[in-house]
Amino acid sequence: MVSKRSGRSLGAAAAGLMVATAGLAVPLAASPSVAAPSNKACDNRNNNTYSKLLGCVSAPGVTKHLEAFQAIADANGGTRATRTPGYRASVDYVVDVLEKSGWSAEIVPFTYNATDTVLQQLTPTSVAHAHTGATGTGEGDVSRPVVAVDINLVGTRANSSGCETADFAGFPAGSIALLQRGSCNFSVKAINAEAAGASAVIIFNQGDTAAADRNGVINPTLGPTPENPTVVDIPVVGTSFGAGQSLAQPGSTARVAVAFRQVTDFNVIGELKGEVDDNVVMAGAHLDSVPAGPGINDNGSGSAGLLDVVEAMSNHKPHNTVRFAWWGAEEIGLLGSSAWVAQRTQAEKDEIALYLNFDMIGSPNYYLGIYDANESSFVAPVPVPEGSEDIERTLESFYTVRNAPYDDSAFSGRSDYQAFINNGIPSGGLFTGAEVVKTAEQQAIWGGVAGESFDQCYHQACDTIDNVDQEALDVNSDAVAFAVLTYAYSTEGVNGVQGREVPGNFTIPTPAGPEYTFAGPLGGDDGHDHDHEHTEIS
């Protein structure tokens, strides 16, 4: 284990570093004493080296696109959620940037089952509770008594509601099961309730802290797959802690309804053709926000980071074909990326050398996280495809060059890379944190505020243009560019396919090593507590 380092600033990232390789000092970014290239220079030249490309990718460049996403949300009811005018306007914006930058642009439709839902308490009070349909729910329309199962509305509100079959001893078959978030996966709760004879399931938030994400309406994810889109056959909805309190009253009855209808949404695929067209380097970010807000950090930041790289590579002719994706319907279950991969033939999937995922790269109270493919911090709950460790090393090496401390983020399959790793495609990526709380040790390393979440506006209306950190955007947009350019020239470290050296006599250094600031079984913890996972553990 590498010894921990403390108090390092990202100031060097803005200033640039000179790295000695083969007797030469090679800059990775513009030095303070050298003017950064003009926009015109970046637009007109071939940015075919690390120093050229990284000199043209910047936080202001990313912010330009974030401002465009904010303006789209402002003009469309404050959101860019899937199947809204704000999302379609975001699609059009991405296509426009791609085409103006000389990339091909394709809008790829996909279909899935959307849900029309009802959660109406009938007695002892009549109220329509705010709610969401669980991802992986079944259909149905029932009006029955509500029976609380092992819930806890007082004190710490710690519970294991519905986590064990014994919790349902004596459960009246046909009733609606009222379950509380806590201790086990949402899928376990729902499956146990169905097995006990429940006609429907209501899962309410835990209310164990004052934080909005522990009290507001939850979106339970039951772990559906393209092959098995419904995990249970009965309707399952998620709601708030306050609604749970109301529904737990003696004599409570309710109507729970879920009906499916097939809808169409869209991914955007941009491509820069290389000399080799059957060894494709992919990178992606989800384009949709949650309904509650504009989604500027989650995930305007990753989407905008890719767009800035698109513009900077407009005159580049890569060795390997480079393909970027902006995914739809991520926030309701990774649907766009899963559909796109499922639409590919095996031969087309075999052409994808690797996939890079950028989901939240500018969190306001950030840490710098890299998906932990080598499991140096904690065991991955999903298979890690061979070659993924090289991606992790490449990103670690970039942070090492920039003297930027970094840490592991769980290789959990909880974002759009899931469909790729499920098909054996090497994957990796970056993450700057969501609702997990920053520790004092992490504050000493990355700054920010200990005791507050990495993103206090995660999945909320306040995830606006003011909810991103410019230093995190600056270093991570360069990290995106660094990884893309590295593999655009050669993927040999990932899949053994030889390419060419990146011009400029730059040798990628040995990584300095993660900070190991999380407390988990191997020295790390699940820093990616991002609510689109197949498993949701309180």
LINZI-V748854 format. One record per backbone hydrogen bond with DSSP energy under -1.0 kcal/mol. CO is the residue of the C=O (numbers start at 1). NH is the residue of the N-H. E is the energy in kcal/mol with one decimal. If there is no record, write none. Layout:
# LINZI-V748854
co:CO nh:NH e:E
co:CO nh:NH e:E
This chain:
# LINZI-V748854
co:10 nh:13 e:-1.4
co:11 nh:15 e:-2.0
co:12 nh:16 e:-2.8
co:17 nh:28 e:-1.5
co:19 nh:26 e:-2.4
co:21 nh:24 e:-2.2
co:24 nh:21 e:-2.8
co:26 nh:19 e:-1.9
co:31 nh:34 e:-2.1
co:38 nh:42 e:-2.5
co:39 nh:43 e:-2.2
co:40 nh:44 e:-1.7
co:41 nh:45 e:-1.9
co:46 nh:48 e:-2.0
co:49 nh:53 e:-2.8
co:50 nh:54 e:-2.8
co:51 nh:55 e:-1.3
co:53 nh:56 e:-1.1
co:58 nh:62 e:-2.2
co:59 nh:63 e:-3.0
co:60 nh:64 e:-1.8
co:62 nh:66 e:-1.9
co:63 nh:67 e:-2.8
co:64 nh:68 e:-1.2
co:65 nh:69 e:-2.2
co:66 nh:70 e:-2.5
co:67 nh:71 e:-2.4
co:68 nh:72 e:-2.1
co:69 nh:73 e:-2.4
co:70 nh:74 e:-2.8
co:71 nh:75 e:-1.7
co:73 nh:76 e:-1.6
co:73 nh:78 e:-2.8
co:80 nh:289 e:-1.0
co:81 nh:84 e:-1.3
co:84 nh:88 e:-2.1
co:85 nh:89 e:-2.4
co:86 nh:90 e:-1.5
co:87 nh:91 e:-2.3
co:88 nh:92 e:-2.3
co:89 nh:93 e:-2.0
co:90 nh:94 e:-2.3
co:91 nh:95 e:-2.4
co:92 nh:96 e:-2.2
co:93 nh:97 e:-2.2
co:94 nh:98 e:-2.5
co:95 nh:99 e:-2.6
co:96 nh:100 e:-2.2
co:97 nh:101 e:-1.3
co:98 nh:103 e:-2.3
co:99 nh:102 e:-1.2
co:104 nh:271 e:-1.4
co:106 nh:269 e:-2.8
co:108 nh:267 e:-2.6
co:110 nh:265 e:-2.9
co:112 nh:263 e:-2.8
co:114 nh:261 e:-2.0
co:116 nh:259 e:-2.3
co:118 nh:257 e:-2.0
co:119 nh:129 e:-2.0
co:120 nh:255 e:-3.0
co:121 nh:127 e:-1.7
co:123 nh:253 e:-1.8
co:127 nh:121 e:-3.0
co:132 nh:238 e:-2.8
co:134 nh:137 e:-1.7
co:135 nh:222 e:-3.0
co:136 nh:231 e:-2.6
co:136 nh:232 e:-1.3
co:140 nh:258 e:-3.0
co:142 nh:256 e:-2.5
co:144 nh:254 e:-2.3
co:145 nh:176 e:-2.9
co:147 nh:178 e:-2.4
co:154 nh:157 e:-2.0
co:160 nh:163 e:-2.4
co:164 nh:167 e:-1.6
co:165 nh:168 e:-1.7
co:166 nh:169 e:-1.7
co:168 nh:171 e:-2.5
co:172 nh:175 e:-2.1
co:175 nh:199 e:-2.4
co:176 nh:147 e:-3.0
co:177 nh:202 e:-2.8
co:178 nh:149 e:-2.3
co:179 nh:204 e:-2.7
co:182 nh:184 e:-1.3
co:185 nh:189 e:-1.6
co:186 nh:190 e:-2.4
co:187 nh:191 e:-2.8
co:188 nh:192 e:-2.4
co:189 nh:193 e:-2.1
co:190 nh:194 e:-2.4
co:191 nh:195 e:-2.3
co:192 nh:196 e:-1.4
co:193 nh:198 e:-2.4
co:194 nh:197 e:-1.6
co:197 nh:174 e:-3.1
co:200 nh:177 e:-2.5
co:201 nh:237 e:-2.1
co:202 nh:179 e:-3.2
co:203 nh:239 e:-2.2
co:204 nh:181 e:-2.7
co:211 nh:214 e:-1.4
co:212 nh:215 e:-1.3
co:212 nh:216 e:-3.1
co:214 nh:207 e:-2.9
co:215 nh:241 e:-2.5
co:220 nh:135 e:-2.5
co:228 nh:225 e:-1.6
co:234 nh:138 e:-2.1
co:235 nh:201 e:-2.3
co:236 nh:134 e:-2.4
co:237 nh:203 e:-2.6
co:238 nh:132 e:-2.0
co:239 nh:205 e:-1.1
co:240 nh:244 e:-1.9
co:241 nh:245 e:-2.2
co:242 nh:246 e:-1.9
co:243 nh:247 e:-2.7
co:244 nh:248 e:-1.5
co:246 nh:249 e:-1.3
co:249 nh:252 e:-1.5
co:252 nh:146 e:-2.7
co:253 nh:122 e:-2.6
co:253 nh:123 e:-1.3
co:254 nh:144 e:-1.8
co:255 nh:120 e:-2.4
co:256 nh:142 e:-2.6
co:257 nh:118 e:-2.1
co:258 nh:140 e:-2.4
co:259 nh:116 e:-2.9
co:261 nh:114 e:-3.1
co:263 nh:112 e:-1.9
co:265 nh:110 e:-2.2
co:267 nh:108 e:-2.8
co:268 nh:326 e:-2.6
co:269 nh:106 e:-2.1
co:270 nh:324 e:-2.7
co:271 nh:104 e:-2.4
co:272 nh:322 e:-2.4
co:276 nh:321 e:-1.5
co:280 nh:353 e:-2.3
co:280 nh:354 e:-1.0
co:281 nh:323 e:-3.0
co:282 nh:356 e:-1.8
co:283 nh:325 e:-2.1
co:284 nh:358 e:-2.3
co:285 nh:327 e:-2.0
co:290 nh:293 e:-1.2
co:295 nh:300 e:-1.8
co:299 nh:303 e:-2.1
co:300 nh:304 e:-3.1
co:301 nh:305 e:-2.1
co:302 nh:306 e:-1.9
co:303 nh:307 e:-1.7
co:304 nh:308 e:-2.3
co:305 nh:309 e:-1.6
co:306 nh:310 e:-2.4
co:307 nh:311 e:-2.1
co:308 nh:312 e:-1.9
co:309 nh:313 e:-1.7
co:311 nh:314 e:-1.3
co:313 nh:316 e:-1.8
co:318 nh:275 e:-1.7
co:319 nh:276 e:-3.0
co:321 nh:281 e:-2.9
co:322 nh:272 e:-3.1
co:323 nh:283 e:-1.8
co:324 nh:270 e:-2.8
co:325 nh:285 e:-1.9
co:326 nh:268 e:-2.3
co:327 nh:287 e:-3.0
co:328 nh:336 e:-1.6
co:329 nh:335 e:-2.1
co:330 nh:333 e:-1.9
co:330 nh:334 e:-2.2
co:334 nh:338 e:-1.7
co:335 nh:339 e:-2.5
co:336 nh:340 e:-2.4
co:337 nh:341 e:-2.3
co:338 nh:342 e:-2.1
co:339 nh:343 e:-1.7
co:341 nh:344 e:-1.2
co:345 nh:349 e:-2.3
co:346 nh:350 e:-2.3
co:349 nh:352 e:-1.3
co:351 nh:280 e:-3.2
co:354 nh:282 e:-2.0
co:355 nh:428 e:-1.5
co:356 nh:284 e:-2.7
co:357 nh:430 e:-1.5
co:360 nh:432 e:-1.9
co:362 nh:469 e:-2.0
co:363 nh:366 e:-1.2
co:368 nh:407 e:-2.6
co:369 nh:431 e:-1.9
co:370 nh:409 e:-2.5
co:371 nh:373 e:-1.9
co:372 nh:375 e:-1.1
co:377 nh:522 e:-1.2
co:377 nh:524 e:-1.6
co:385 nh:388 e:-2.0
co:388 nh:392 e:-1.9
co:389 nh:393 e:-2.5
co:390 nh:394 e:-2.3
co:391 nh:395 e:-2.2
co:392 nh:396 e:-2.5
co:393 nh:397 e:-2.7
co:394 nh:398 e:-1.8
co:395 nh:399 e:-2.0
co:396 nh:400 e:-2.1
co:397 nh:401 e:-2.4
co:398 nh:402 e:-2.1
co:399 nh:404 e:-3.0
co:400 nh:403 e:-1.2
co:406 nh:515 e:-1.9
co:407 nh:370 e:-2.0
co:409 nh:372 e:-3.1
co:410 nh:412 e:-1.8
co:415 nh:418 e:-2.3
co:417 nh:421 e:-2.5
co:418 nh:422 e:-2.3
co:420 nh:423 e:-1.0
co:420 nh:425 e:-2.6
co:421 nh:424 e:-1.8
co:426 nh:355 e:-2.2
co:428 nh:357 e:-2.8
co:429 nh:371 e:-2.0
co:430 nh:359 e:-1.0
co:431 nh:369 e:-1.9
co:434 nh:455 e:-2.4
co:436 nh:454 e:-2.2
co:438 nh:451 e:-3.1
co:439 nh:443 e:-2.1
co:440 nh:444 e:-2.0
co:441 nh:445 e:-1.1
co:442 nh:446 e:-3.1
co:443 nh:447 e:-2.1
co:449 nh:452 e:-1.2
co:452 nh:438 e:-2.9
co:454 nh:365 e:-2.4
co:455 nh:458 e:-1.6
co:457 nh:460 e:-2.0
co:460 nh:463 e:-1.7
co:462 nh:464 e:-2.4
co:463 nh:296 e:-1.9
co:464 nh:467 e:-2.3
co:469 nh:473 e:-2.3
co:470 nh:474 e:-2.3
co:471 nh:475 e:-2.4
co:472 nh:476 e:-2.4
co:473 nh:477 e:-2.4
co:474 nh:478 e:-1.4
co:475 nh:479 e:-1.7
co:476 nh:480 e:-2.4
co:477 nh:481 e:-2.1
co:478 nh:482 e:-2.9
co:479 nh:483 e:-2.4
co:480 nh:484 e:-2.5
co:481 nh:485 e:-2.6
co:482 nh:486 e:-2.3
co:483 nh:487 e:-2.1
co:484 nh:488 e:-2.0
co:485 nh:489 e:-1.3
co:486 nh:490 e:-1.8
co:488 nh:320 e:-3.1
co:489 nh:500 e:-1.9
co:491 nh:494 e:-1.5
co:491 nh:495 e:-2.7
co:492 nh:496 e:-1.6
co:520 nh:523 e:-1.2
co:525 nh:527 e:-1.9
co:528 nh:530 e:-1.9
co:530 nh:532 e:-2.5
